[in-house]
Amino acid sequence: MYRVALWGIGKGYDLFTSLHGHEMVEVVAIADRRSAYYEKVDGIPVINPNELADIEIDYLIVTIIDECICEKVI
């Protein structure tokens, strides 16, 4: 099972969790600038994007729907 982190809380996160097969990966963290407001979402720790380098993941999945913001993240 792959260990992944998601970047973004919102509609993209909701879409990801609604996809068939999303349970085939282990989501270990959600990176979001609003980490000060959220401790966990659905039991998953919310971290500041700067903390991504500190965790072991196989993939980062960008769950931001807004194309302009998504391009900035990438």
C-alpha positions, 0 to 999 in steps of 0.5 A: 500500500502506498503512503500518500499525502494530499495537498488541499482541503476542500472540494478536491479532497471530497472528490478524492475520497468519493473515488472508488479505490481511494482506500487502496492508499494510506493517506498519512497527512493532508498539507494545507496552509490552513493547518492552524485551523484544522488538527485532523480531517477524517482522522488524518493529521493536517500539516503545514505544507512546509512539513511535507519534507519531514514525513515519509510518503511515496506520492503527493496528490494535489487535491486542489481544483482551482487550476491557477492555485494548482499550478502554483503548488506544482 
